[in-house]
Amino acid sequence: MMKRRDFLKCGMMAGGVAAVHLDRMPRPLCAAEKKMYAQDIVTLGSTGIKVSRLAQGTGTRGYAKSSNQTRKLGIKGVAELLRTGVDQGLTFWDCADSYGSHPHVREALAAVKREKVVIMTKSWADTEIQMKADIDRFRKELNTDYIDICLLHCMMDADWPQKKQGAMAALTEAKAKGIVRAHGVSCHTLAALQTAAATDWVEVDLARLNPIGAHMDADPATVLGVLKQMKAKGKGIIGMKILGQGEMRNRVDEALQYALARSELDCFSIGAENVSELQDLIKRIPEASVRA
């Protein structure tokens, strides 16, 4: 079992001023007390929504209605990848309008019971009219009566609640009707992330976090400070950019170890691009969560 002084040392190093020098991280000290698995079921903050620790991402380099997954695998291929995850115990699918992955999720749902998976998607809507239209369209594209988690996608301004007031109202109404189970944001600047922490409306936050600070809103220590505030308020926190948008592709174990050691994260999303990558992630997670 990790001693308190070792735990504190690990915490100080893992949340260092800029980014973690992984070759200096005391890996045995940062180990969890018990193994964690990709299939572990965790609860997202105070939402009551239960998801697998690993979410299957569908938006690696996602833009203009496509992503690495959709470009490389097509509808059938992505659907098969998602279904393979479910067969392995994963219950959380991460998609978005801008990834163009709704048809792929729909195809996967043709062979998976709807209640078996939690589906998260994201919208660029600003106004109430736009968001209501998106919610209706998303449900048709996904072929589902409800969306588990709907996020405002890629917040960058500190005053995003003012700019997105209409969209937020539509999501609040959709939740009251049972059409959406939880709402929140994904953030791409520190100012937007700080606003999300201070905004009660945010129930779920998708936050960028990895030990080298790659493609993050700020350095790891600063981001973790904001995520601690979110955690204290009962918000569900999902990690993304765990592999630094590919910059840690050759250091997967270290990236996973860092994410698994962070109590601020409820779970995290990684976009495997084929079945082999997915199987490898599932295998590595328990090995990375503890160190002998």
N, C-alpha and C positions, 0 to 999 in steps of 0.2 A: 504493500500500500504506500502511496506517495506521502512523505512527511510534509508537514505544513511549510517548513522552510524551503523545501524543494519545490512545492507547488507555487509558492510566491516567486521563487527564482524563475521558474518556467513562465509564469504569467508576465513577469517583467520583461523577459527576453522575447516572448511571443508577441507582445504588444509594443515592441521597441519604437524608438522615436520616428523612424522613417520606414524601414522595412527590415524584416528578419534576415539575418545571415544564417541560412539553414545549416551551414557546416559548423556553426558555433552553437546551434541549439542543442541543449542536453536532451537528446531523444529519449533516453530511459526515464528522465525526470518528467517529461511531458506526456508520458503514457497515461491512458485512462485506467481506472481501477478495474474495469471489466470490458470485455470485447463489445464493440458496437458492430451492427450489421446494416447493410443497405436496406434490408427488409424490416428493420425495427419500426414499429408503429409509434409515432410521436404526435402530440397535440400541438397545433399551431396557436401559441399564445392563449388568449381567452376565447377564441372563436368556437372551440369545441370540435373543430374539424381535425380528423385524424388522418395522417398521411405517412407514407414510408419515409425513412430518413433520407433516402436518395430519390430525387425526382428525376424523371426522364425528360431532359430538355430537347426541344425540337428547333432551336433557333440559333445554332452556332453561326456566327457571322450573318445573322438574319437581317434582311432589309428588302424593301421593294417586293414584298409578298413572296420571298424565298429565303432559304437558308442552306447551309451545307447539307443538312439532312434531306431537305426536299429536293435540292438540285441533284444530289448524288443517288438517292434511293427511290425517288418517285413515291406516289401514293401507296402502292402495294408494299414497297420496301420499308417505308417509315411505319406503316401499320404493322407489319411483321415484327419490326424492332420493338414497338410498343407492346405488342402481345407477348413477345418473348420476355420482356420485363415483368409483365403481370404473371406469367408462368413461373418466374423466379421470385415472386413475392413483392414486387414493386407496385405501389398503388397510386402514384402521383404522376400526372402528366402535365408538363409545362409547355403551353403553346401561346400563340399570339397572332393577331390579325396581320401584323407586319411580317411575320415569318411565313405566312401563307400556308400554315400547317393545319388549319381547321379540316379540310377535306381528308387529310391523312389520319387525323384523330377519328373522324367519322367512320372511315374504313375500318380502323382498329376496333371501334365500338360495335361493329357488325358481328364480332365474334367474342365480345367481352361484355358481361353484364354491367349496365351503367352504374349500379350502386357499388360495384367492386373498385371503381377508380374515382379519384378526385381530379377534376380538370380545372386548371388555372389558365386564363387567357388575359389579354391586355388590349386596351383601346386607346386611340389617339384623340377621342372625342373631347371637345371643349364645352359644348352647350348641352342642355337637357334634351333637345330634339335629336342632336347627333348621337348622344349616348343611348337614348331609347331605341333609335334605329339600329345602332350597333348591337345592342343586346338581342333584339329580335333577329337580326341577320346572323349573329354568332350562333344562336340556338338552332337556326335552320341549317347553317353550314355544318354544325357539329351533330345535328340530329339528336338533340337532347332538350328536355323540357326546362332544365335549369343549369346554371353555371355555378360551380362550387366557389370559385374565387375569380373576381374580375378586378383587374388593376388598371389605374391610369398609367399609361406607358411612358417611361423615360422623362420623369420630371427633372427640370434643369433650373428653374427659377425659384428664388426664395418665396415669391408670392404666388406660387402655383394654386393655393386654395382659392384665391380671388379669381384667377384666370379660369379655373376649372369648376367654379361654383355650380354651374348648371349641370355638368356631367356628374358631379358628386351628388346633387339632389336626385338625379335619375337613378343612380346606383342605390341610394338610400331607400327610394321608393321600391325598387326592384327587390331589395332584400326584405322589405316589409311584406311583399307579395309572395316571397318564397322562390322567386325566380333566380336570385343570386344569394348565396349563403354568406359570403363575406366580401368586403371590398378594401382596397388599399392602393398602393403605388409601387412603382419601381423608380429608383432615383439614380441620376447620373451626374450630380454635383453635390458637394458638401452642403451648400446652402439649402438645396432641396431636401437632402437627407435630414438636416437639422429641423426643417419645417415639418417634415413627416413625423419626427419624434415628438414634436410639440402639438400635433394636430390630433385631437381625439377621434375624428372621423376615420383615421387610418387604423384599420384592424390588422392588416397584413402588409409587410414591407419586404420587397425583394432587393437585397443589398449586395453590392460588390465587395468581396473580401478574399484576399489571398495573402500569403506571408511576404511576398516581394513587392506588394503595392502596385502590381500591374493592372492598368485599366480600372483603377479605383477612384472613388470620389475624393480621397485624401490618403495620407499614410495610414497604415493599419492601426496604429495606436489611436489616432484621432477618430477614425471610423468606429473602432470598438467602443470608444467613449460614448458616441451617439447611440450605438446599438444597445449599450447597457441601459441608457435612459428609456429606450423603447421597451426593452425587456421588463423594466421595472413597472411600466404602465400596462403590461399584459398584451402587448402587440405580438403577433406572430411574425417571426423573422426567418426568411428563407435566404440562404446564401447563393450567390451566383458569381461567375468569374473565378471559381475555385481554382482552376488551372491557369488563371491569368490570361484568358483568351488564347491558350495554346503555348504561352511562354514557359509554362512549367510541364509541358508534355513529356519531357525526359526526367521529370522530378515528381512524378505523380504521387509516390508514397509520402513524400514530404508535404506536398500540398494537402493531401487527404488527412494526414496526421494533424496538421494545423487546424483544418476545418473541424475535425472531430473533437479536438481539444477545446473548442470555443463554446462555452456554455451560452453565449449570446445567440447562437444559431439554433433554431429548432430542427432545421434540416437544410439540405442544399440541393441545387439543381445542376446537373452536368449533362451536356449533350453528347452522348456517344454517337458516333457516326456509322457504326455497323455493329452486328451482333458480337463480334470478337471483342471490340472495345467495351461493350456493355458487360460481357461476361468477365472481362479483366477487372473492371471497376468493382463489380460485385465481389470478386475474389479478394481484391486488395484492401477493401474497407476494413474488414475485421483484423487483418494483419497490420494495417496502419494504425488502428485504434489503440493498440497496446504494444509496448516494447519490453522485451525481456531484459 
